[in-house]
Amino acid sequence: MELTRDFQTTQTLEQVVAGWKHGQVVALFGVAGSGKSAVVAALTRPEVAPDTIPPGFMHAVAFAATSPTLVAIAEMLAQQLERLPGFAEASERYTARFDETALGRQDAMTRLLVGPLGALTVTGPKRVRIAVDALDQMDAAARAVLSEAVKAMIEDSNLTGVRVLLTGRPGSLPDFGREQLRIDMSQAPAEEVIAYLVRRGPDQGLVRAIAAQTHTWLDAKVLADLATSVGPVDAPPEGVSLADLYERAITAAQIRVQDDKLLAAALAILAAAGTGPILPLGILDDALGVLEHPATAAQARDLLVGLDGLVVRAKPGTSEETIGLAHETLRDHLVCAAEDGRRSPRRGHEAILSVLERDMNGTAAAYSGYVKLAFAQHLWAVGRQIDAVKRVGRSLGHRPADNVTVLRAWLERAFAELGEDDLATLIIRNDLASWIGEAGDAAGARDAFAALLPDMARVLGADDPDTLAARNNQASWIGEAGNAAGARDAFAALLPDLERVLPPDHPDTFAARNKPGLLDRAGREPCWGAGGVRSPADRL
């Protein structure tokens, strides 16, 4: 609802609808604030553009801002497709083809979306329309899996009726060649902006002045919100930035809220939570209390009214209400403006963590869903990376391929922010290597451990128990990859070091002592299974 508030039908919307008549994929790209998410949302609400969008046009939509993992995106799309006649039955038929191990080795997009759609068969005049918004907010590993899923649908003769819309910033979208229409939204058309502003109703003397300073639809929206909420304002000066617009909007919110400290605390919490309606309203209430601004649910809702235009809400007025910042650029602005310590996102992260840790230690666990979604992110943001990695490890499911996708995202972040020698990075690499093997790629696991071991020996020491455990894992995956002799030699080389460093009855020593015999009898090392994934985090 928030994304399509004051929505105006644009040429871009018409291009998306028309583009699907000729190709299976439409790629909508543009800078932050160019209106990509609004177009996706409008496609799901025919009432905002009845001349362009017929009823029931879209079948499934996922917003990366509110579904931050690929597994969550796949689950959201599949859940919406359950309303499609025959999809649930097709999903059951597809799942029945595989045992649990084989299913666990399929990524979530294949298991929940591409496979069931193929079993359904979408050809001829049948259409299934799917959209995934904001690929730029997904990590590279998740984008790669999503790209392969879309490619699989394009190439499947049973899915010629599937249509896909992908949106993102320039450079974040895959190229599918002639099956794809690319639409650039980076610059909002001047005539459409003027028509939008006239309809919004700010002072007419401001319309052309605002339009002259507008580059994106977000510029136009923020200025129009400002002009209509606080009355006539001065025409924007030459070179006005989005930061200027946000500060004006925050100033307008201060006038409405009339409590600068409360507003700053709320913005710090919202900046920590992120974009889109993902934070339960109760956490905002409790976190405000942590920051010494206690508020009831009713008072928190009154505060949100004062933040109109800066926040988005889902299920407003209910016990399930969730909230978040209206746009990623607003969060970026609050992060960059963190010199105002009262608005610092770190302050918000710490307050949310206090609420979540108290909730986890209680009996009700009212926020368990949000804990699973975001607890590790908040831990990481305040510098508790080891705790974050341990939380990620505990939250992994029983599907190896899904776990590989999750861990690759965290590894990308660890490399970028911590470097290759940080203990958190080494823990993630160790866990990822094991799950790669569990997902069916024994050679990949073997090679991942081979690349990891020199770094573990250099950082932790050659005799560190975790280095020795990684050598044990590598030996196992050498055998799983088909080289029984190589695995036997690796275990033989490892055993003296284990006996020298660890107690003689240690499980790792016992395993290394007995595995060569198993290899002699069976010809290969049996896979540990998911329960055998050993992480350095286990002893922290």
Helices and strands as residue ranges (DSSP letters): H 11-19, E 25-29, H 36-43, G 46-48, E 60-63, H 70-81, H 87-96, H 100-104, H 108-109, I 110-114, H 115-120, E 128-133, G 135-137, H 140-155, G 157-159, E 162-168, G 177-179, E 180-184, H 190-200, H 204-212, H 217-229, H 242-257, H 260-273, E 279-280, H 281-290, H 297-306, E 311-314, E 322-325, H 328-336, G 341-343, H 345-360, H 368-381, H 385-395, H 400-417, H 423-438, H 442-460, H 465-480, H 484-501, H 507-522, G 530-532, G 536-539
